[in-house]
Amino acid sequence: MLSVQYNLKATENVLADPLRILIVDDDELYIQLVRRILQRIGNRKYDIRSVITGEDAIMQCRDHTFDVLLLDYHLPNMTGLDCLGSIRGGRTRKVDKPPAILCTAEGSESTAGLALREGADDYLQKAHINDNSLSRSISNVVTRHRLNCEIERQFLELKKMNGELEKKNREIGHFYQKMSHEVKTPLASAREFLSLVRDGVSGEVNGQQSELLDYALVSCDQLNRHFDDLVDMTKLDLQKLPLIIKECSLHDIVQRSTASCVAKLRERGGKIHYKKNSAIDTVHADQDRIVQVLSNLIGNAIKYSSECPEIHLKVELNSDAQKIIVSVADNGIGVSADDTQFIFDKLYQAGTASTDCLGAGLGLGLSIAKEIVTLHGGKIWMESEPGKGSTFTFTLPLKLLEKQCCPSC
């Protein structure tokens, strides 16, 4: 659509504005012929200048701006292509230099091909020049040139805007990291003091006080996780999240992931069912990051399930035994089709006001999980039906080189 708008605008300018034309030819009779042809074309105006040598053409282009050049192929002391190369500072087409139509008394298809390859915008044989051919050629090259100028201008604007956005993104990333450091240090101290009070170190605590202190400790842990998510997402955006790839026990990954969720699961009276594949003992991955992914999926399954969550965790091999497939299924509230397509987007939170009480976070957990799985060369997706639960599945290559890696490596 944009190209159509540009084309109309450029064509209108070609027809409305006086076109500044420089004729470069050592044949005075030919120059007069071209002038008469241009004067006969009544639907546009021309501001015409002429020179007879390539050196004069170069000087004219230094001192003045032209919309199009009509260059003779054979000039005294140089060819028209040599002249064009000197004007442009090279044979490539440049939007800040005028387009050129190469004209010659004798020529062939090979000459035309050479002219276009060497930077001419069009080619005309002098014997075939008339009102229609010259008008059409000038209109076409000027229109294309103005389109290219507009495209180049917008490209430079977009490039500048992109640079500014990248700079702001880096600044935001550095701010998150600094803020996380500055806040988490006193937060850790506050949590420790709360824990000491909760344990009765400073005196006896009654049941109601103990319950309130437990809520405070949970809130401290929640804040800490939010800051961890912000820092992780910042590192991912800046492509500075390293992965330590090594052979690790699949059993240890599952144990660590489920252990972090056992307390919540018991509170809700739920169970987790683990279907183990005896053929899979180890996987090459960053163990801590995969635990982060799996813990997030299990935690979400518990959070968005009924009063008695039933979580089914399954690990299996794909058909060619090159990847492991990990799935976490729940019996929860499910996700609508409208939300499913955005569920892994940064800061996206599915649900309505009726689900806010479930304690939705910042909307970063699933987007971080997706990035981590992608960095491992795997994929993650979900299937869900409102009221019947959700299944989150991700794959991991069974073998990866043991190394420390990040996207910028």
Disulfide bonds with the S-S distance in Angstrom:
none
